[in-house]
Amino acid sequence: MNLKPEAKAEIILWDWLTTKGKKAVEKVYFNRKNEISAPVFTTKGINKKPDLLIKINRGYGEEFCAVEVKSSEQSKNIHDARKILDYYKRYIDGETKYFIKEKEINISHFLVATENSKNGFLFQNETHTILNEDSSDSWRKTNSKYQLEPKEEFSLTSMWLRRLWADFRYLRKDFNKEDFTTMPSIGILMNNFYENDEAPHLFIMNFNGHLKNKSWGARFWRL
């Protein structure tokens, strides 16, 4: 089977999600007819969309994750995945709507992933890691202590994700604060390599409207 690098990455992720995410992952949908006959999702409106849709249930009801998949063969592919912010904005503005079998669904999380997500990073052959528990950044150190961020991260992926979140802060200025409670999170798919946990994890910036001090904050959730 002669597949393009991104198509290979999608199948690697599909296998990882369906075999290692059995606790919460219910189904994985592709944005087109595919080589493994997985189900397909569709969109209406501006028809530019992420590559995968993951149906999950972490015990709080059904959620959907929209995933932009990139191959790590060239680093520019991953930098181009910043367009996840465009997908996010079009969804919030109602310019793109998501459907499964003609039924409209709500997106809870917008994510970026590569075939290396199952190893805890995005770029190719990352080696240098940072231990958040020992970080000079007191906020990151505290988040790690309370398991809101992974205890250890690969440095390139960590820097890329924080830049995405910084861009997301600017994007939020265009939205009404009253809408934050219903707005999706944004982040990446990775595993918890520090704990030798191969299961998929969402490492996201999420609005925590249930807390007394309602605010956006990092979360690290196992699927």
C-alpha positions as CSV (number, residue, x, y, z in Angstrom):
1,M,0.0,0.0,0.0
2,N,1.7,3.2,-1.3
3,L,0.5,5.9,1.1
4,K,1.5,9.5,1.5
5,P,3.3,10.4,4.7
6,E,0.2,12.1,6.2
7,A,-2.1,9.2,5.4
8,K,0.4,6.9,7.1
9,A,0.4,9.1,10.2
10,E,-3.4,9.0,10.3
11,I,-3.5,5.2,10.3
12,I,-0.8,5.0,13.0
13,L,-2.8,7.4,15.1
14,W,-6.0,5.4,14.4
15,D,-4.3,2.2,15.6
16,W,-2.9,3.9,18.7
17,L,-6.3,5.5,19.6
18,T,-8.3,2.3,19.1
19,T,-5.9,0.0,20.8
20,K,-4.5,2.1,23.7
21,G,-7.4,4.4,24.3
22,K,-10.0,1.8,25.0
23,K,-11.0,3.4,28.3
24,A,-12.5,6.5,26.7
25,V,-12.1,6.3,22.9
26,E,-15.3,5.1,21.3
27,K,-14.7,5.7,17.6
28,V,-12.4,7.4,15.2
29,Y,-13.7,9.1,12.0
30,F,-11.7,10.2,8.9
31,N,-12.5,13.2,6.8
32,R,-12.7,11.1,3.6
33,K,-13.0,7.6,2.3
34,N,-9.9,5.8,3.6
35,E,-7.8,2.7,3.2
36,I,-9.0,1.0,6.4
37,S,-12.7,1.6,5.8
38,A,-13.1,3.6,9.0
39,P,-16.2,5.7,9.3
40,V,-16.3,9.3,7.9
41,F,-17.4,12.6,9.2
42,T,-18.5,15.6,7.0
43,T,-18.7,19.3,7.2
44,K,-21.0,22.0,5.8
45,G,-20.2,25.7,5.2
46,I,-16.5,26.5,4.7
47,N,-15.4,23.0,3.8
48,K,-11.9,23.1,5.2
49,K,-11.6,20.6,8.0
50,P,-9.2,18.6,10.2
51,D,-8.2,15.1,9.3
52,L,-9.7,13.0,12.1
53,L,-12.6,13.2,14.5
54,I,-12.5,11.2,17.8
55,K,-15.6,10.3,19.7
56,I,-14.7,10.0,23.4
57,N,-16.4,9.5,26.7
58,R,-14.4,10.1,29.9
59,G,-17.4,9.4,32.1
60,Y,-19.0,12.8,31.7
61,G,-20.9,12.2,28.5
62,E,-20.1,12.2,24.8
63,E,-17.4,14.5,23.4
64,F,-15.8,15.0,20.0
65,C,-12.1,15.9,19.3
66,A,-11.2,17.4,15.9
67,V,-7.6,16.5,15.1
68,E,-5.3,18.1,12.5
69,V,-2.7,15.3,11.6
70,K,0.7,16.0,10.2
71,S,3.6,13.9,9.2
72,S,6.9,14.7,11.1
73,E,9.1,14.0,8.0
74,Q,9.4,17.8,7.6
75,S,9.2,20.1,10.5
76,K,7.4,22.8,8.4
77,N,4.4,20.4,8.3
78,I,4.0,20.7,12.0
79,H,4.5,24.5,12.0
80,D,1.8,24.7,9.3
81,A,-0.6,22.9,11.8
82,R,-1.2,26.3,13.3
83,K,-4.2,26.4,11.0
84,I,-6.0,24.5,13.7
85,L,-6.7,28.0,15.0
86,D,-8.5,28.8,11.7
87,Y,-10.6,25.6,12.1
88,Y,-11.4,26.7,15.6
89,K,-12.5,30.2,14.7
90,R,-14.6,29.0,11.8
91,Y,-16.3,26.6,14.2
92,I,-17.0,29.2,16.8
93,D,-18.3,31.7,14.2
94,G,-20.6,29.0,12.7
95,E,-18.9,29.1,9.4
96,T,-18.1,25.3,9.5
97,K,-20.5,22.8,11.0
98,Y,-19.6,19.1,11.7
99,F,-21.8,16.1,11.0
100,I,-21.8,12.4,11.5
101,K,-24.5,10.7,9.3
102,E,-26.2,14.0,8.7
103,K,-26.4,14.7,12.5
104,E,-24.7,17.9,13.6
105,I,-22.2,17.4,16.5
106,N,-20.4,19.8,18.8
107,I,-16.7,19.8,19.0
108,S,-15.2,19.9,22.5
109,H,-11.5,19.8,21.7
110,F,-9.3,20.9,18.7
111,L,-6.0,19.0,18.6
112,V,-2.8,18.6,16.7
113,A,-1.1,15.2,16.3
114,T,1.7,13.5,14.4
115,E,2.7,9.8,14.2
116,N,5.0,10.6,17.1
117,S,2.2,11.6,19.4
118,K,2.1,8.0,20.7
119,N,5.7,8.6,21.9
120,G,5.0,11.9,23.6
121,F,6.1,14.4,21.1
122,L,5.4,15.9,17.6
123,F,8.6,16.5,15.8
124,Q,10.9,13.8,14.4
125,N,13.5,12.2,16.6
126,E,13.1,14.5,19.6
127,T,15.5,13.6,22.4
128,H,15.9,16.6,24.8
129,T,13.3,16.7,27.6
130,I,12.4,19.1,30.3
131,L,11.3,18.1,33.8
132,N,8.5,20.4,34.8
133,E,8.8,19.5,38.5
134,D,12.2,21.2,38.5
135,S,11.2,24.1,36.2
136,S,12.3,27.6,37.1
137,D,8.8,28.6,35.9
138,S,6.8,28.5,39.1
139,W,3.5,28.2,37.2
140,R,4.6,25.2,35.3
141,K,6.1,23.6,38.4
142,T,2.8,24.0,40.2
143,N,0.7,22.7,37.3
144,S,3.0,19.6,37.2
145,K,2.6,19.1,40.9
146,Y,-1.2,18.9,40.6
147,Q,-1.0,16.9,37.4
148,L,-2.4,19.7,35.2
149,E,0.6,19.3,33.0
150,P,2.8,16.3,32.3
151,K,5.8,15.9,34.7
152,E,8.1,15.8,31.7
153,E,7.9,17.1,28.1
154,F,10.0,17.0,25.0
155,S,11.4,20.5,24.6
156,L,10.6,21.2,20.9
157,T,7.0,20.1,21.3
158,S,6.7,22.0,24.5
159,M,7.9,25.3,22.9
160,W,5.6,24.7,19.9
161,L,2.5,24.1,22.1
162,R,3.2,27.2,24.2
163,R,3.4,29.3,21.1
164,L,0.0,27.8,19.9
165,W,-1.5,28.7,23.3
166,A,-0.1,32.2,23.1
167,D,-1.6,32.7,19.6
168,F,-4.9,31.3,21.1
169,R,-4.9,34.0,23.8
170,Y,-4.9,36.7,21.0
171,L,-7.6,34.8,19.2
172,R,-9.8,34.8,22.3
173,K,-9.9,38.6,22.3
174,D,-12.3,38.4,19.3
175,F,-14.8,36.4,21.3
176,N,-17.3,37.3,24.0
177,K,-16.1,36.3,27.5
178,E,-19.7,35.1,28.2
179,D,-19.1,32.4,25.5
180,F,-15.9,31.0,27.1
181,T,-17.8,28.3,29.1
182,T,-19.0,26.6,25.9
183,M,-15.8,27.1,23.8
184,P,-13.7,24.1,23.0
185,S,-10.2,23.5,24.3
186,I,-7.1,23.5,22.1
187,G,-3.9,21.5,22.3
188,I,-2.2,18.3,21.3
189,L,-2.4,14.5,21.5
190,M,0.5,12.7,23.3
191,N,1.2,9.9,25.7
192,N,2.5,10.1,29.3
193,F,6.0,8.7,28.6
194,Y,7.3,9.8,31.9
195,E,4.9,7.4,33.6
196,N,5.3,4.7,30.9
197,D,1.7,5.2,30.1
198,E,1.1,4.5,26.4
199,A,-2.6,5.6,26.5
200,P,-3.5,8.8,24.5
201,H,-3.7,12.0,26.6
202,L,-5.2,15.4,25.8
203,F,-2.7,18.1,26.7
204,I,-5.0,21.1,26.3
205,M,-5.8,24.7,27.2
206,N,-9.3,24.4,28.7
207,F,-11.8,26.9,30.1
208,N,-12.6,25.8,33.7
209,G,-16.0,27.4,34.2
210,H,-16.8,25.2,37.2
211,L,-14.1,26.7,39.3
212,K,-14.7,29.8,41.6
213,N,-11.9,31.6,39.7
214,K,-13.2,30.9,36.2
215,S,-10.3,30.9,33.8
216,W,-8.4,29.2,31.0
217,G,-5.8,26.7,32.2
218,A,-3.7,23.7,31.1
219,R,-5.1,20.2,31.6
220,F,-3.6,16.8,31.0
221,W,-6.3,14.2,30.6
222,R,-5.9,10.5,30.0
223,L,-8.2,8.8,27.4
